[in-house]
Amino acid sequence: KKMSSFQTSSSSFLPPVNQSWAHSTCSHASLARALKNKDVTAIEADIIMGQCTTTTTTTMTDNDENTKLLPIMAHPPSRSSDLNLNDFF
């Protein structure tokens, strides 16, 4: 059976049919493990507004003046993480 030009050209960038996921990759340690694992083909993480435990940079404040919020990688109900969105990428 002949493949269409779309199938031929798109097959070079499509992920494997059988994915191996790293789930809840919401810390520096879990991201490092996922990136080192040659079997992992996809990484999943949650993004929430919360406190990053490793940075003082802020982009947003909550109603409480003392609470600094920014996009972090964390799975609810957690509201803090050592991995912010910028470091994830």
C-alpha positions in Angstrom: 0.0 0.0 0.0 1.4 3.4 -1.0 1.6 6.1 1.7 0.2 9.5 1.1 2.7 12.5 1.0 1.3 13.6 4.4 2.0 10.2 6.0 5.5 10.2 4.6 6.4 13.7 5.6 4.6 13.7 9.0 6.0 10.4 10.1 9.4 12.0 10.7 8.1 14.2 13.6 5.3 12.1 15.0 6.0 10.5 18.4 6.1 6.7 18.7 2.8 4.9 19.0 3.8 3.4 22.4 4.7 6.3 24.6 6.6 6.0 27.8 5.5 8.8 30.1 7.2 10.5 33.0 4.1 11.7 35.1 4.0 14.6 37.5 7.4 15.9 36.6 7.1 18.8 38.9 10.5 19.1 40.6 14.1 19.6 39.5 14.9 16.0 40.6 11.9 14.4 38.8 12.7 16.4 35.6 16.4 15.3 35.7 15.4 11.7 36.1 12.9 11.9 33.2 15.5 13.6 30.9 18.2 11.0 31.7 15.9 8.0 31.1 16.3 6.9 27.5 13.0 5.1 27.6 10.9 8.2 28.4 9.3 9.6 25.3 6.9 12.1 26.9 7.0 14.3 30.0 3.8 15.4 31.8 3.7 18.2 34.5 1.1 20.5 36.0 1.4 24.3 35.9 -0.1 26.3 38.7 0.3 29.8 40.3 2.2 29.3 43.5 5.5 29.9 45.3 8.8 28.7 44.0 11.2 27.6 46.8 14.3 28.3 44.8 13.8 31.9 43.4 12.8 35.3 44.6 11.7 36.5 41.2 8.0 37.3 41.1 5.6 38.1 38.3 2.3 38.3 40.2 1.0 38.9 43.8 -1.9 37.2 45.5 -4.4 39.3 47.5 -2.1 38.8 50.5 0.8 41.3 50.0 3.3 38.8 51.5 2.5 36.0 49.1 4.4 36.1 45.8 2.9 33.9 43.0 4.4 32.8 39.8 3.9 29.9 37.3 5.4 26.8 38.9 5.4 23.1 38.2 3.3 21.5 40.9 0.4 19.1 41.2 -2.6 20.4 43.1 -3.2 20.7 46.0 0.5 21.5 46.4 1.1 25.3 46.1 5.0 25.3 46.1 7.8 23.7 44.1 11.5 24.0 43.5 10.8 24.1 39.7 9.3 27.2 38.0 7.9 27.3 34.5 10.9 29.1 33.0 13.3 26.5 34.4 11.1 23.6 33.1 11.6 24.8 29.6 
